């Protein structure tokens, strides 16, 4: 009874407040606030529910559309992110987590009408992240460009991607959450001044792979016109897994949390095991996922051979059975892999400018362990015995970093772009190579994974005191935003470079270095001959 009273009180608080502005949606009125930023007035709406809370009997199931509400929904403050390991503030921000997390946010310049729309899908390896961090809102993009921006939450990890070969847990719940959010945006964004016929998905890392997955999925056709995939495409071999792999992981997790009585499994008794998993706390399941898949940073991944992804993504792009009418802009940073050697690195000495204080065997072991933790299966040795003995330690490190860059990002990008272009699709690619002078990079490292995200959200433009960003960063961010906005549907401004088209025979990418953009051909494509590196 006490819990019910608390829920009623919270609901009344959400529906009884004062607002700067109100908008109509298909489900009811939403009340937002106005903020002044970069000389523009922005309407901000946070925490709009697009699905019923996926709790109790709805846990592990496809999302159920949110029910209409009476009165005006309070959309003036952020809501919780989806359950995840709370050990990386750079990915999650200072936010709370809870299973009642299927909300979206909208930012629009005051007076917007028929404006292009950008929909942000956050990254985090399908394990971390949120649409709600205060440092990554759509306010600057809306103020700078006039584009309407939305961001969406989706279930993560075991709660979002466990496949049990049962309607009780069909897998890809996180993708289905995204799909439902996109349907909501398609049907409602006009109320916020957006053009539902000019929606562009944009995301980074797992968010980029998600956007690419929607391009391949028959369930998402017609929901958007363009996609921007920043450092990630779903055909990367380590971004998906088979239903069998997911079931095996789920069985291991069920055993850890005591949900395999009498040796019942997800294969023999899926519904009974899932029913038991629904009695465990979200935190318990999130923690158990890493114990079920030891040594791997991303325990549960999207699956294929289902309604959302009927085939393995690499098969889909080779066969051309996807929507080639969606325009694609995809790119990478100049040295993607280096970031993964910083994350959770137990031996920081392998990152030093000079490797005098680490012996060759320790170096190779640490590098190999890092690569293995971010890839599926068993990583084969990258060096032959004679190479390990006769190659400099710096060259060995570079080989491992490049391997991760190529396998996870560069080679899948080229495969996806070439397949899309060869079937008449419009494709552009880029390489982001800007580094702030506020933080001197290591001499051996380029621009790593995720470094471009603050620039697309315009964070340098807010740093008036130039504490974290330089004047060069401000110029780079402004130009980057302009280039992205022209792809998303705004007219090309005088003096702004046009995106060069990528074709299979001429794989041109735009090199985004400082505010000087040039064209390059076949970025690292000569490293993509090995089938072990790409799909």
Secondary structure, DSSP 8 states (H G I E B T S, - for coil): -HHHHHHHHHHHHHHS---SEEEEETTEEEEEEEEEETTEEEEEEEEEE-B----GGGTTS---B----SSEEE-SS---B-------HHHH-S--B-S---EEEEEEETT--SEEEEEEE--STTTS--S--TTS-SHHHHHHH--EEEEE----HHHHH-EEEETTEES-HHHHHHHHHHHHHHHHGGGGTEEEEEEEEEEETHHHHHHHHHHH-GGGTTS-SEEEEES--TTSTTSEE-HHHHHHHHHHHHHHTT--GGG--TTT-HHHHHHHHTTS-HHHHHHHHHHHTTT-S----EE-SSSS-SS-HHHHHHHT-S-TTSEEEEEEETTTTHHHHHTT-S-GGGGSSS-TTS-HHHHHHHHHHHHHHHSSS----SS-HHHHHHS-HHHHHHHHHHHHHIIIIIHHHHHHHHHHHHTT--EEEEEE----TTS---TT----TTTTHHHHTTHHHH-TT-SS--HHHHHHHHHHHHHHHHHTT----TT-----B--SSS-EEEEEETTEEEEEESTTGGG--STTT--
